Amino acid sequence: MKAVCILGSPKSNGNTAKILNEIERPLKEQRIDVVRYCLGECKINYCTGCVSCFKNGQCVQNDDVQIIINDLFESNFVIIASPSYWGDVTGQMKVFIDRCTPYCNARHIDRLSKSMIKGVAVAIRAGRNKAENENLVHTIEHFLGHLNIPLISTFTVESVDTAKDLEAKPEILIAAYDFGKNILTLLGENN
């Protein structure tokens, strides 16, 4: 079994990454092949709006998007995690989503029609209001929906801004670990 984790943060070691580490840990303990991409460290160009992909299902640009997408299509499930930036996913995540237009079901669906991949959304924000995280989850679910990947579960965290905030709330990391353990159960129920 293979999981692809897409970290939308510009930082590979921030709060979102630490929470994702805990979600991944029980998966790795169960010998799941976990591949992580931190979008802040990937080479991903902006979509130029050339619409070439509308014709042939391929982007004219050659960067890390193709590598990530190939791994994603070979996985059993994908975890997409993003901190909240102005009430939505990060700019890095939005650019990645935009660049996935060639693979969406509004275009060339051939490789997606038989997909058995499942999706998980993880959203972290500094504020207390859960509604903003629901907006991030909606963005991720919308994106996954266009890849014919059903969202099977979500994990959201509020009131975490700095590393000290996360350190002061060890229960969040415990909950993230438990959430990771439950993913395998959910996959079994949704197959």
N, C-alpha and C positions, 0 to 999 in steps of 0.2 A: 504494500500500500504506500502511496506517495501523497504528501501534502506540499503545496506551494503556499508560502506565506509572503504576502506583499505588504511591506511596511511603508506607508505613505509619508512617514516623517522625513524631514531633511536630515535628521540625526540618527545614527545607528545605535546610539547608546542612551537615548532619552527615556522618558517615562513610558512612552508607547512601546518602545523596544523592550524595556524591562518587563512590562506586562505580557508582551508577546512571548518573551523567553519562558515565562511561567506556563503559558498556554501550550507552548511547544514541548516543554519538559516531559510531561507524561506521554506524549506521542512518541518521543524518542525512546522513552523507557519501554514502550511497546514495540520498538523496532520499526516504527514508521519512518520512511525516508522523508525527512523534512528539508526542503530547500527554501531559503529565505532570500528575498531581494529587498534591499533598502533603496527605495526610489531616489533618495537624496544622494546616493553613491553611484547611481546608474547614469549612463549616457542616453538621455531621452530628449529628442528634439521636439519642438512644438509642431503641431499639425499646421501645415501651410494652407489647408483648404483647397488643394489642387483638384480634388475629387477623382484622381486617377484610380483610387481604390474602389470607387463605385463601379468601375468597368471590369476590373479583374480580381478584386479581393486582395490585392497586395498594396502595401505602402511603398512609395518610391524611395523613402528614406531607409537607410541601413544603420540601425543602432541597437540598443539593448532591448527594445520592445519585442522584437522577433524572438530573442532568446527566452524572455519571460513568458511570452505567449506559448511557445513550443513546450516549455516545461508545464505550464498551466494545463494545456490540452492533454498532457500525458499523466496528469495527476488524478487522484480520486476525490480530493477536495482542496479548496483554496480558502485561505484565511486572509481577509483584507483588513488591515488595521490602519487607522488614521487618527491623529490628534485633530481637534477642532481648531480651524483657523477661520475666524470671522463667521462662525456658525455653519461651516461646511468642511469638506475634506481639504487637505493641503493643496497648494498649487502643484506640487509634484504629482500628487494623485490625480488631479484634474487633467494635467498634461498627459499622463499615462492613459487615462480613460479616453481622452480625445483621440489618442493615437491607436486605440483599439477599434476604431470605426471599421476597418476592413474586415474584422472578425465578427461583427455584430449581426444579429439575425435580420436586420433591415437590409442587409447587403448579401453577402455570400454565406449561406447557412450550411452548405454541404457538410463541412467537417463538424458542425455543431449539432446537427439533427439527432445524432445517436449518442450524444454526450451523456455520461452518467456522473459527471462531476457535481459535487455539492459545494455550497458556499457558506461561509461564516463571516460575519461582520464584527469588527471590534472598533469602538469609538471611545476616545478619551478627551475630556475637556476640563478646563480650569473652573468654570462656573458651576453653580449648584443645580441649575435647571436641566433636567433630563431631556426636555423637549429639543434642545439644540443637538444633543446626541442622536435623538430620533431622526433629525434631519440628515446627519451623516449616514446613519443606517439606511435611510431612504435612498440617498445618492448611491451607496454601495449596492443596495438591492436592485436599483434601476439598472446600474451598469451590469451586474451579474445576469439580470433578466435578459438583457440584449445578447448575452453569450449563452443563453438557454441553461443557465446554472441557477437552480433554485437555492434561495437562502434558507438554510435549515436552523440557524441559531444566531444569536447576537450576544455580545458582552459589552456593556457600557460602564464607564467609570466617570463620575463627576467629582468636582472639588479637588482635582489634582493638577497643580500648575508647576511647581518646582520639584526637584529631587527630594527636598526635605518633606514636602507634602506626602509623597509616596512612602518615604521612610517612616513617617508618623502613622501610616495606615497599613501595617503589615497584613491586615485582613484582606486587602485588595489582592495582594499577590497570592494569598492562600485561595481566594475565590477564583483567581485566574487559573491556578493549577487544577482546581476541581473542575472548572469549565473545560479545560483541555482533556481531562479524563472522560468527561461526558460526551465529547465530540464523537468518540468511537461508538458509543452507545447510540447516539443519534444517527450515525451513518448506517448502523445495522437496522434501525427502525425505518429508515427512509429508502432502503434498497428494495 
